[in-house]
Amino acid sequence: MKINAIAVIAAAALFAGCAGNTDKSQNTAADTGLAADIKQHIAVLANDSLLGRKPFTKGEEKTINYIAAEYKKLGLAPGNNGSYFQEVPMVEITSSANDMAISGKTSMDLKPGVDFVASTRREQDTLSLKNSPLVFAGFGVVAPEFKWDDYKGLDVKGKTVIVLVNDPGFKAPEKLFKGDTMSYYGRWTYKYEEAARQGAAGVIIVHQTEPASYGWQVIQNSFAGAKLYLQQADKHMNRCKVEGWISEEAATKLLASAGITGNIRDYARRKDFKAVDLGSSVSLSLNNKLKYSKSNNVIGIIKGTEHPEETILYTAHWDHFGIGKPDARGDSIYNGAVDNASGVAAILAVAKKFAAQKDKPKRSIVFLAVTAEEQGLLGSEYYATHPIYPLNKTVADLNIDALSDFGETSNFSITGKGQNDLDDYVIKLTKAKGWDVVGDENPGSGSYYRSDHFNFAKVGVPALDLHNGAKSIKRGEEFGKEKLKEYNDKRYHQPSDEYSDAMDTKGMAQTTELMYQLGLQLSNETTFPGWKKGSEFKAVRDRAMGVK
């Protein structure tokens, strides 16, 4: 998309100026100005001039300066000891792979970017797998609480494991794990972590569209090219040499050579499943370019009047994929209008409402725009492990990521609904308006582990990730579902996720208003929301709060 930045900003400002003329009988959100503010910010943040907002680029510099300038304009104080920025030390690794050569029972030469993608976290100029024996390790899961161990009795040192995406529960004929709701064991990050703990030389995940919840093109776009990681003292030598994905077509041929045919998920779910030596080995070389630098989280604060040490945290990631593989139209800029210019726009709109309040909040309100979410939730991970404000005094994390652009809805979706008390606040706020709250529309996608709220949940902070739902007020639920599917299939992590004057941001404004009302209520309370019984995050919070 080629749009002149000044023209965009001017057009957005004109839109904002006209927003007050909206027919109130047709609109329950945008007459507050939220929809106009959000649209104006998206127009700027998703403009080509920001180069797809990738960390370590000129696009980052423009993006974080814009956010900091907006904080300052609204009267937010710098949130990090006099600075609006929190430096996040990272390493960028650009891996270039040769063909993947498989030999043994089957011989295959797989093409990088076509049949597989591969990268490494190890900070080395070159590394390789040489005749590394291939082992099919099912789902690659060790889950004692579910009495599941795909690595039982298996020594994978020096070997490369092939594992399936998601966990055994997805579409299983019997109840396993959490059923169709993905557990963390189904997340690709877990697969990499567990393979490293087991001492594998390499780990390759088999892509399947339904259990992954996205197509192969997302892997090709998102997992290839330069990758960012938080810097570690051991230079990531504790991780597998190679981490990657293989297409379902290529994996099917490979597994068939070892007698694994038919539904490979059913095969791996068998109670008597044991890892299978595929009788073949893999050779692959990676050449790496290393770049050490620092990205930035952007943080502003409105100090509380009575309990300034207690904070309500609003988060949204500012980054996207930069400039990458061109699409069919020749567009190579990944603007990320929905993902996640919308979220940053929303927290800026919330900040504006708090700043305009006559009566300031009793607790502090912190606005944190984090870096490198698309690279593995890195900015939020860094903050959660290097917090500026004590985590046991952080009341809640209210995260906004990828709000839909098809208008107002009569329902809302909470990612991981049922985890903590914040759900109850949202349900009460929406019930008063006659709106519904649902859980994940697609629980098998593992959404709870795919945005920045997860890093706060891991350290015990009650975290909420709220989205507008599918029930379009004007055009019905089927329309909403079609728009959600269209976004997932045609725009998610692709250059086509770009700003348009036709974007309807009224639904974004609904969600933003709910998040503001929730934060406002929390900011004037003295109690702390908690995790519900049965949540895996409850014990962490209880320890942090001194609960026995």
ABEGO torsion letter per residue (X at the ends): XBBBAAAAAAAAAAAAAAAAABBAAABAAAAAGAAAAAAAAAAAAABAAAGGGBBGBAAAAAAAAAAAAAAAAAGBBBABGGBABBBBBBBBBBBBBBBBBBBEABBBBBBBGAABBBBBABBBABBBBBGBBBBBAEAGBBBAAAGBBAABGBBABGBBBBBBBEBAABGBABBBEAEABBBAAABAAAAAAAAAAAGBABBBBBBBAAAAGBBAAAAAAAABEBBBBBBBAAGGAABBABBBBBBAAAAAAAAAAAGBBEBAAAAAABAABBBBBAGBBBBBBBBBBBBBBBBBBBBBBBBBAABAABBBBBBBBABBAEBBBBBAAGBABBAGAAOAAAAAAAAAAAAAAAAABABBBABBBBBBBBBGAAAGGAAAAAAAABBABBAAABABBBBBBGBBAAEBBABBBBBGBGABAAAAAAAAAAAAAGBBBBBBABAAAGAAAABAAAAAAAAGBBBBBBBBBABBAAAEAAAAAAAAAAAAAAABGBAABBBBAABBAAAAAAAAAAAAAAAAAAAABABBBBBBBGBAAAAAAAAAAGBX
